[in-house]
Amino acid sequence: MTSQEATDSTIETERLVLRPHRAEDFDDLAAMWADPAVTRFIGGRPSTAEESWARLLRYGGLWGLLGFGYWAVRDRATGRFVGDVGFADFHRGIGPGFDGAPEAGWVLAPWAHGRGLGGEAVRAALAWADARGWARSVCIIDEENAPSLCLAAARGYREIGRPTYKDHTVILLERPRPE
């Protein structure tokens, strides 16, 4: 990704800045993903520094290969790391109704929970996707993750299935682009 493309992919909201990840985001990203409260519904165990580094590299690769990816989300006023929000194609093998569509995801640092920051960031990411003419996006959420399910519903996602993924029941959701 060129520096101009990275600049074009930066989104600002009232309280947040979303921009493609940089190497200097590693410490914040690793701290967030090492927190059991963050990973409770995402794999069930904290990530090691090595796993977080691989995640950061994957985030950068998404933009270069697919033209979309995850943003590092930071508080506009303080620069504090809020979390990761964006889109991917993880080739999960869940089925044709899911695979191949841009998959939305969001993860917030515990300090940011319950402040409306996730909703604000996801709304901005979806507006970015809608402006690119995507017909739809999908997401996968643990059936016990009530806050994420509420956020998804508030942003227009509706359930399309409940398969077993990695030995755990998950909810698949879809959001068609608004007319």
Backbone as CSV, one residue per row, in Angstrom:
resi,resn,N_x,N_y,N_z,CA_x,CA_y,CA_z,C_x,C_y,C_z
1,MET,0.852,-1.164,0.000,0.000,0.000,0.000,0.902,1.232,0.000
2,THR,0.582,2.142,-0.856,1.339,3.385,-0.911,0.914,4.292,0.237
3,SER,1.721,5.324,0.518,1.348,6.248,1.586,0.061,6.985,1.236
4,GLN,-0.169,7.250,-0.062,-1.410,7.910,-0.467,-2.613,7.008,-0.228
5,GLU,-2.475,5.708,-0.542,-3.571,4.782,-0.292,-3.866,4.680,1.198
6,ALA,-2.830,4.681,2.022,-3.041,4.636,3.472,-3.770,5.880,3.943
7,THR,-3.393,7.027,3.413,-4.075,8.274,3.766,-5.528,8.226,3.328
8,ASP,-5.791,7.699,2.132,-7.154,7.600,1.622,-7.998,6.631,2.440
9,SER,-7.360,5.722,3.175,-8.072,4.733,3.974,-8.288,5.181,5.408
10,THR,-7.841,6.375,5.748,-8.023,6.900,7.099,-9.412,7.517,7.221
11,ILE,-10.074,7.207,8.325,-11.425,7.697,8.585,-11.394,8.436,9.923
12,GLU,-12.044,9.582,9.960,-12.189,10.309,11.221,-13.669,10.437,11.553
13,THR,-13.979,10.203,12.810,-15.329,10.403,13.325,-15.254,11.478,14.400
14,GLU,-16.356,11.714,15.060,-16.371,12.740,16.111,-15.306,12.470,17.174
15,ARG,-15.172,11.182,17.580,-14.252,10.865,18.677,-13.066,9.997,18.287
16,LEU,-13.057,9.486,17.055,-12.082,8.463,16.696,-11.334,8.760,15.403
17,VAL,-10.169,8.138,15.285,-9.426,8.067,14.028,-9.204,6.583,13.744
18,LEU,-9.615,6.151,12.555,-9.386,4.787,12.095,-8.375,4.877,10.967
19,ARG,-7.265,4.148,11.090,-6.249,4.157,10.035,-5.620,2.778,9.967
20,PRO,-5.086,2.415,8.795,-4.402,1.121,8.711,-3.310,1.026,9.778
21,HIS,-3.123,-0.174,10.294,-2.129,-0.400,11.344,-0.717,-0.077,10.857
22,ARG,0.099,0.276,11.813,1.529,0.516,11.596,2.305,-0.336,12.597
23,ALA,3.587,-0.503,12.343,4.420,-1.293,13.255,4.375,-0.727,14.675
24,GLU,4.280,0.592,14.796,4.277,1.192,16.139,2.991,0.918,16.923
25,ASP,1.990,0.291,16.301,0.777,-0.100,17.008,0.957,-1.415,17.767
26,PHE,2.085,-2.083,17.552,2.255,-3.434,18.089,2.059,-3.519,19.602
27,ASP,2.692,-2.672,20.376,2.593,-2.797,21.834,1.145,-2.675,22.312
28,ASP,0.411,-1.723,21.768,-0.994,-1.552,22.151,-1.833,-2.746,21.708
29,LEU,-1.616,-3.194,20.480,-2.369,-4.329,19.955,-2.062,-5.582,20.775
30,ALA,-0.786,-5.833,21.067,-0.399,-7.020,21.831,-0.987,-6.990,23.239
31,ALA,-0.980,-5.819,23.873,-1.561,-5.704,25.214,-3.058,-6.012,25.184
32,MET,-3.753,-5.489,24.183,-5.190,-5.734,24.084,-5.471,-7.225,23.889
33,TRP,-4.784,-7.849,22.932,-5.039,-9.253,22.621,-4.534,-10.207,23.700
34,ALA,-3.717,-9.734,24.636,-3.252,-10.564,25.753,-4.227,-10.546,26.924
35,ASP,-5.238,-9.701,26.843,-6.192,-9.538,27.931,-7.298,-10.595,27.831
36,PRO,-7.471,-11.421,28.868,-8.520,-12.458,28.827,-9.923,-11.906,28.601
37,ALA,-10.202,-10.683,29.038,-11.528,-10.088,28.820,-11.770,-9.844,27.329
38,VAL,-10.710,-9.599,26.588,-10.821,-9.348,25.147,-11.021,-10.651,24.388
39,THR,-10.294,-11.683,24.769,-10.301,-12.934,24.000,-11.333,-13.946,24.483
40,ARG,-12.077,-13.595,25.501,-13.072,-14.519,26.066,-13.963,-15.138,24.988
41,PHE,-14.435,-14.323,24.045,-15.330,-14.812,22.996,-14.626,-14.955,21.645
42,ILE,-13.325,-14.736,21.628,-12.555,-14.832,20.378,-11.416,-15.807,20.612
43,GLY,-11.697,-17.063,20.444,-10.677,-18.079,20.623,-10.530,-18.581,22.042
44,GLY,-11.000,-17.798,23.021,-11.032,-18.269,24.392,-9.750,-18.185,25.182
45,ARG,-8.655,-17.728,24.563,-7.410,-17.608,25.318,-6.634,-16.384,24.848
46,PRO,-5.897,-15.761,25.763,-5.092,-14.596,25.380,-4.049,-14.955,24.320
47,SER,-3.724,-13.986,23.488,-2.713,-14.179,22.443,-1.320,-13.908,23.001
48,THR,-0.363,-14.648,22.486,1.034,-14.383,22.814,1.514,-13.195,21.993
49,ALA,2.669,-12.669,22.346,3.252,-11.574,21.561,3.494,-12.026,20.126
50,GLU,3.934,-13.246,19.948,4.176,-13.765,18.598,2.878,-13.814,17.788
51,GLU,1.798,-14.264,18.404,0.509,-14.318,17.713,0.009,-12.911,17.380
52,SER,0.224,-11.981,18.276,-0.189,-10.604,18.006,0.643,-9.985,16.884
53,TRP,1.924,-10.320,16.830,2.759,-9.823,15.731,2.249,-10.384,14.406
54,ALA,1.918,-11.675,14.373,1.374,-12.287,13.155,0.048,-11.629,12.764
55,ARG,-0.768,-11.273,13.749,-2.035,-10.585,13.477,-1.763,-9.215,12.845
56,LEU,-0.810,-8.484,13.392,-0.460,-7.172,12.848,0.026,-7.296,11.406
57,LEU,0.838,-8.307,11.124,1.306,-8.528,9.755,0.143,-8.900,8.833
58,ARG,-0.779,-9.702,9.332,-1.972,-10.072,8.546,-2.794,-8.832,8.218
59,TYR,-2.965,-7.961,9.202,-3.716,-6.735,8.962,-3.094,-5.929,7.827
60,GLY,-1.786,-5.776,7.849,-1.110,-5.046,6.776,-1.259,-5.734,5.436
61,GLY,-1.196,-7.051,5.432,-1.326,-7.809,4.192,-2.703,-7.739,3.573
62,LEU,-3.739,-7.635,4.403,-5.098,-7.532,3.875,-5.232,-6.326,2.955
63,TRP,-4.725,-5.174,3.414,-4.841,-3.958,2.609,-4.123,-4.119,1.278
64,GLY,-2.938,-4.668,1.294,-2.161,-4.814,0.065,-2.760,-5.819,-0.906
65,LEU,-3.320,-6.901,-0.390,-3.857,-7.952,-1.254,-5.308,-7.736,-1.670
66,LEU,-6.124,-7.213,-0.764,-7.562,-7.132,-1.018,-8.089,-5.713,-1.182
67,GLY,-7.300,-4.721,-0.803,-7.767,-3.340,-0.890,-8.663,-2.939,0.266
68,PHE,-8.782,-3.796,1.261,-9.496,-3.495,2.495,-8.836,-4.278,3.612
69,GLY,-9.156,-3.920,4.834,-8.540,-4.602,5.961,-9.037,-4.036,7.269
70,TYR,-8.202,-4.174,8.276,-8.523,-3.675,9.605,-7.833,-2.342,9.845
71,TRP,-8.518,-1.497,10.603,-7.970,-0.216,11.018,-7.563,-0.296,12.491
72,ALA,-6.498,0.386,12.839,-6.207,0.670,14.239,-7.103,1.849,14.604
73,VAL,-7.832,1.714,15.673,-8.760,2.761,16.097,-8.147,3.462,17.311
74,ARG,-8.079,4.779,17.204,-7.502,5.577,18.293,-8.439,6.717,18.649
75,ASP,-8.402,7.090,19.912,-9.165,8.227,20.398,-8.582,9.499,19.779
76,ARG,-9.426,10.312,19.167,-8.949,11.546,18.509,-8.301,12.510,19.481
77,ALA,-8.872,12.653,20.656,-8.379,13.654,21.606,-7.064,13.251,22.260
78,THR,-6.910,11.959,22.573,-5.751,11.516,23.355,-4.771,10.647,22.583
79,GLY,-5.208,10.056,21.478,-4.374,9.108,20.757,-4.379,7.715,21.364
80,ARG,-5.129,7.519,22.435,-5.173,6.222,23.110,-5.747,5.158,22.183
81,PHE,-5.141,3.969,22.226,-5.572,2.845,21.398,-6.925,2.335,21.876
82,VAL,-7.898,2.307,20.965,-9.250,1.850,21.267,-9.421,0.387,20.873
83,GLY,-8.864,-0.003,19.704,-9.007,-1.378,19.264,-8.807,-1.545,17.777
84,ASP,-9.319,-2.649,17.257,-9.223,-3.019,15.845,-10.633,-3.145,15.281
85,VAL,-10.862,-2.546,14.124,-12.151,-2.651,13.434,-11.857,-2.748,11.953
86,GLY,-12.599,-3.594,11.244,-12.399,-3.634,9.806,-13.025,-4.836,9.141
87,PHE,-12.417,-5.193,8.009,-12.942,-6.257,7.151,-11.810,-7.179,6.726
88,ALA,-12.170,-8.432,6.490,-11.186,-9.416,6.040,-11.894,-10.478,5.213
89,ASP,-11.109,-11.350,4.654,-11.608,-12.588,4.054,-10.703,-13.677,4.597
90,PHE,-11.168,-14.361,5.629,-10.355,-15.338,6.338,-10.476,-16.758,5.780
91,HIS,-11.281,-16.969,4.744,-11.444,-18.303,4.150,-11.761,-19.342,5.231
92,ARG,-12.782,-19.076,6.004,-13.124,-19.936,7.141,-13.690,-21.298,6.729
93,GLY,-14.202,-21.422,5.511,-14.792,-22.680,5.086,-16.142,-22.949,5.723
94,ILE,-16.860,-21.900,6.044,-18.159,-22.043,6.712,-19.274,-22.334,5.715
95,GLY,-19.139,-21.846,4.493,-20.161,-22.119,3.488,-20.328,-20.971,2.525
96,PRO,-21.016,-21.231,1.399,-21.132,-20.229,0.353,-21.929,-18.987,0.756
97,GLY,-22.804,-19.079,1.725,-23.545,-17.915,2.172,-22.706,-16.966,3.010
98,PHE,-21.511,-17.423,3.382,-20.637,-16.630,4.245,-19.292,-16.360,3.572
99,ASP,-18.645,-17.412,3.152,-17.302,-17.283,2.573,-17.329,-16.465,1.292
100,GLY,-16.307,-15.649,1.121,-16.183,-14.828,-0.080,-16.713,-13.420,0.078
101,ALA,-17.525,-13.185,1.099,-18.011,-11.826,1.367,-17.047,-11.153,2.336
102,PRO,-16.894,-9.836,2.268,-16.077,-9.160,3.271,-16.649,-9.431,4.666
103,GLU,-15.773,-9.876,5.562,-16.185,-10.213,6.920,-15.800,-9.091,7.868
104,ALA,-16.794,-8.480,8.469,-16.557,-7.401,9.436,-16.128,-7.986,10.771
105,GLY,-15.305,-7.221,11.477,-14.896,-7.619,12.818,-14.544,-6.407,13.642
106,TRP,-14.675,-6.542,14.943,-14.337,-5.455,15.848,-13.893,-6.040,17.171
107,VAL,-12.869,-5.435,17.737,-12.312,-5.829,19.029,-11.887,-4.546,19.722
108,LEU,-12.335,-4.364,20.961,-12.014,-3.143,21.691,-11.236,-3.454,22.962
109,ALA,-10.343,-2.559,23.309,-9.643,-2.653,24.586,-10.676,-2.535,25.712
110,PRO,-10.466,-3.230,26.820,-11.469,-3.207,27.894,-11.852,-1.806,28.368
111,TRP,-10.933,-0.873,28.398,-11.268,0.482,28.866,-12.321,1.143,27.978
112,ALA,-12.425,0.688,26.705,-13.332,1.306,25.742,-14.728,0.674,25.733
113,HIS,-14.906,-0.437,26.428,-16.206,-1.112,26.436,-17.275,-0.219,27.064
114,GLY,-18.485,-0.272,26.500,-19.624,0.418,27.085,-19.651,1.920,26.886
115,ARG,-18.829,2.461,26.011,-18.764,3.907,25.794,-19.312,4.328,24.424
116,GLY,-19.805,3.366,23.660,-20.315,3.686,22.330,-19.235,3.824,21.270
117,LEU,-17.992,3.563,21.633,-16.894,3.708,20.680,-16.917,2.614,19.617
118,GLY,-17.286,1.407,20.014,-17.391,0.317,19.040,-18.443,0.618,17.988
119,GLY,-19.603,1.076,18.425,-20.659,1.426,17.484,-20.243,2.535,16.542
120,GLU,-19.546,3.523,17.081,-19.074,4.643,16.264,-18.058,4.167,15.221
121,ALA,-17.141,3.312,15.634,-16.118,2.805,14.715,-16.724,1.893,13.648
122,VAL,-17.626,1.006,14.056,-18.246,0.091,13.088,-19.122,0.871,12.110
123,ARG,-19.844,1.856,12.592,-20.658,2.694,11.701,-19.774,3.352,10.637
124,ALA,-18.619,3.874,11.044,-17.699,4.515,10.096,-17.136,3.507,9.101
125,ALA,-16.774,2.323,9.567,-16.245,1.290,8.678,-17.306,0.855,7.661
126,LEU,-18.545,0.702,8.111,-19.618,0.301,7.199,-19.932,1.403,6.185
127,ALA,-19.863,2.640,6.597,-20.063,3.744,5.644,-18.972,3.708,4.578
128,TRP,-17.745,3.420,4.983,-16.628,3.279,4.047,-16.926,2.157,3.048
129,ALA,-17.394,1.004,3.558,-17.722,-0.135,2.693,-18.881,0.195,1.757
130,ASP,-19.908,0.840,2.281,-21.068,1.206,1.466,-20.668,2.146,0.339
131,ALA,-19.747,3.058,0.618,-19.290,4.005,-0.410,-18.545,3.295,-1.536
132,ARG,-18.059,2.094,-1.272,-17.362,1.313,-2.293,-18.308,0.382,-3.047
133,GLY,-19.586,0.427,-2.708,-20.579,-0.333,-3.448,-20.682,-1.803,-3.095
134,TRP,-20.145,-2.212,-1.947,-20.255,-3.614,-1.565,-21.723,-3.990,-1.413
135,ALA,-22.097,-5.116,-1.961,-23.480,-5.568,-1.868,-23.845,-5.991,-0.448
136,ARG,-22.860,-6.535,0.271,-23.129,-7.017,1.624,-21.819,-7.252,2.350
137,SER,-21.932,-7.443,3.649,-20.823,-7.925,4.457,-21.404,-8.916,5.460
138,VAL,-20.526,-9.698,6.051,-20.933,-10.725,7.004,-20.094,-10.567,8.268
139,CYS,-20.507,-11.248,9.327,-19.673,-11.334,10.520,-20.007,-12.618,11.273
140,ILE,-19.120,-13.006,12.145,-19.265,-14.212,12.948,-19.086,-13.808,14.410
141,ILE,-20.052,-14.196,15.248,-20.011,-13.781,16.654,-20.351,-14.977,17.536
142,ASP,-19.615,-15.127,18.617,-19.888,-16.161,19.608,-21.310,-15.963,20.133
143,GLU,-22.043,-17.054,20.274,-23.440,-16.957,20.687,-23.623,-16.376,22.087
144,GLU,-22.575,-16.336,22.894,-22.672,-15.778,24.242,-22.189,-14.328,24.324
145,ASN,-21.758,-13.760,23.212,-21.224,-12.399,23.205,-22.351,-11.385,22.959
146,ALA,-23.151,-11.162,23.996,-24.317,-10.279,23.878,-23.965,-8.859,23.428
147,PRO,-22.896,-8.225,23.945,-22.598,-6.860,23.482,-22.311,-6.785,21.982
148,SER,-21.548,-7.739,21.451,-21.260,-7.712,20.014,-22.499,-8.030,19.188
149,LEU,-23.341,-8.921,19.680,-24.579,-9.223,18.964,-25.485,-7.991,18.918
150,CYS,-25.527,-7.236,20.010,-26.324,-5.998,20.023,-25.745,-4.969,19.065
151,LEU,-24.426,-4.825,19.058,-23.784,-3.875,18.142,-24.081,-4.268,16.692
152,ALA,-23.952,-5.562,16.388,-24.217,-6.032,15.026,-25.659,-5.736,14.622
153,ALA,-26.604,-6.019,15.490,-28.019,-5.759,15.185,-28.262,-4.273,14.963
154,ALA,-27.637,-3.439,15.786,-27.815,-1.993,15.644,-27.250,-1.470,14.327
155,ARG,-26.322,-2.182,13.745,-25.701,-1.764,12.482,-26.290,-2.498,11.276
156,GLY,-27.388,-3.235,11.495,-28.111,-3.831,10.385,-27.788,-5.276,10.065
157,TYR,-27.014,-5.946,10.904,-26.703,-7.366,10.672,-27.843,-8.240,11.178
158,ARG,-28.154,-9.269,10.396,-29.206,-10.223,10.749,-28.661,-11.640,10.641
159,GLU,-29.128,-12.489,11.534,-28.647,-13.877,11.595,-28.970,-14.647,10.309
160,ILE,-27.974,-15.414,9.830,-28.183,-16.284,8.674,-27.837,-17.743,8.976
161,GLY,-27.359,-18.035,10.184,-27.054,-19.417,10.534,-26.327,-19.534,11.856
162,ARG,-26.274,-20.796,12.349,-25.588,-21.099,13.608,-24.790,-22.393,13.447
163,PRO,-23.707,-22.332,12.718,-22.902,-23.537,12.543,-21.932,-23.755,13.716
164,THR,-21.299,-24.901,13.704,-20.195,-25.162,14.612,-18.924,-24.759,13.881
165,TYR,-18.144,-23.941,14.525,-16.866,-23.485,13.964,-15.810,-23.680,15.046
166,LYS,-14.788,-24.457,14.727,-13.733,-24.775,15.702,-14.335,-25.304,17.000
167,ASP,-15.246,-26.274,16.862,-15.877,-26.969,17.983,-16.730,-26.071,18.886
168,HIS,-17.245,-24.987,18.329,-18.047,-24.060,19.127,-19.170,-23.496,18.256
169,THR,-20.370,-23.396,18.806,-21.482,-22.812,18.064,-21.282,-21.308,17.960
170,VAL,-21.409,-20.807,16.730,-21.278,-19.378,16.474,-22.496,-18.902,15.691
171,ILE,-22.690,-17.602,15.691,-23.788,-17.021,14.927,-23.193,-16.304,13.724
172,LEU,-23.698,-16.650,12.549,-23.309,-15.977,11.319,-24.345,-14.899,11.038
173,LEU,-23.859,-13.723,10.648,-24.750,-12.607,10.385,-24.394,-11.979,9.055
174,GLU,-25.377,-11.337,8.454,-25.204,-10.698,7.150,-25.840,-9.308,7.198
175,ARG,-25.197,-8.368,6.502,-25.756,-7.019,6.375,-25.733,-6.636,4.906
176,PRO,-26.917,-6.541,4.272,-26.944,-6.033,2.903,-26.685,-4.522,2.928
177,ARG,-26.107,-4.038,1.845,-25.879,-2.587,1.736,-27.237,-1.893,1.748
178,PRO,-27.390,-0.848,2.555,-28.662,-0.120,2.566,-28.941,0.517,1.202
179,GLU,-30.215,0.600,0.869,-30.607,1.212,-0.407,-30.482,2.710,-0.335
